[in-house]
Amino acid sequence: MEIVGNRAIETAAIKYVIMRELEAGRSAYDVRGTGAPADVASPPLMIEVKAYGKSARGTDLWLEVRQVEEALRNPDFWIYVVENIRQGDPSRFTLKMLGGEHLHKLLKRAKEQRYYTVPWPVADYDALA
């Protein structure tokens, strides 16, 4: 069943990330609305979830100032990009995980506006396959 609407797509992505983190043996939980700089706490990780109805290939990542600051300060801050959500079947979602040096390399190209856009070149996207 197709998932429609930004909030529904975001919620499906967060549930998917929590499931994947639980499978990895971490105790993940949703921290939206608590003032946390990310969507999911999965100690020791803080995970910002970026949800896409289809593919994120060739797009920029939009981050809040506090998320960029947290990513630069905290080596356990990750961005998980969940794609192909709109079609509705979690077994067909894809997950790209950005953290550590790879995330820092991308952040060096960030352009501050009232938010940050993080260029995510197709070659970087494809390398995470």
N, C-alpha and C positions, 0 to 999 in steps of 0.2 A: 504494500500500500504506500503510495507516494506521501512524503512528508512535506507539508506546505507551511510557509511562514518562517520568518527569521528566528523567532523564539523557539518554535518547535524543532527547527534544524539545530539550533544551539543546544537545546536540552538533549536531543538524541546524541549529539557529539559528546557531550559531557558524560552521559550515561555510558557510552561506548568506552571513553577513556577510563572511567572508574572501573569498568569491567576488566579492561586490559591490565590496569594497575593491580587489581585484586588477583588476577591470574599470575602476575609477576611476584606475588607474595607481599605486596605493600598494602597498607590500610588506607585506601584512597577515599576521599569524601568531597562533596561539593561545598565550596566556600564562597560562592557568589553572594553578594549582599552583606558580607561581614567586614568589608574594608580591606580584605586581602588583595595583594597585587595580581592575583591570578584566579582562575576558576576552580582549580582542584588542588587540594593538599594531599600529597601522597608521600609522607615523610620518608626520606629527607627531601623529596622533591616538591617544588611549587610549580604547577603546570598551568600555563595559559593555553586555553583551547581555542583554536581558530576553526570554525565550522564552515564548510562549503557544500552547497547543494550538489555541485558537480566537481570539476577539477579546479585546483588552485594554481595549476601550471601556468607560469608566465605572469602571475599577479604579484602585487606588493602585499606585504603583511602590514596591517595597520595596528600600531601599538600605542598605548597611552604613555605619557612621559614617565609615570611611576613604574610602568612595566619595563621600559628601557633601563631606567635607573636600577631597578631590582635585578635585571639580567646582567648588568655590568658589575654589580656588587656581589651577587649571590651565585656561586658556581652550581647550585642545585636548582636554579630557575630554568625551566624548559618551556618551549612552545611546541605543542602537539597540534598538527594540522590534520583534521579529519575531513575526508573528501567523499564525494559520491553519496551523500546522505539523502538527498531528495528522493531517490528511488525506494528508500524505506527498509531495505534488507541489510542489517548490520554485518552479515557475512560478506557483503560486497562493499562495505566501507573500506577506504584505504587510510593509512596512518603514516604521517611523516613526522619524525621527532627531531627537533632542533635544540641543541644544547651545547654547552662547553665551547670549545674553540670554534666550532662551526658557526654557532650562533654569534659569537663575538666577531667573527669575520664578516658576517652579514650586517651586524650592527654598525660596523665602521662605515658603511655606505648609507646609513639611515639619514633621512632628511627631515629635520624638524619643521613642522607646520604648527597647527594647533594640536597635532598628534604626530606620530612618527609613521612614515611609510618605509618599510624595509625592502629594498629591491631583492627579489628572489629569482635570480636568473634561471632559465630553463635548464641549463647544464647542472646547476646545483640541485634542482628538483629531481632531474633524471638520475643523478648520482645517488640519491637516497632510495632508489628502487629496491 
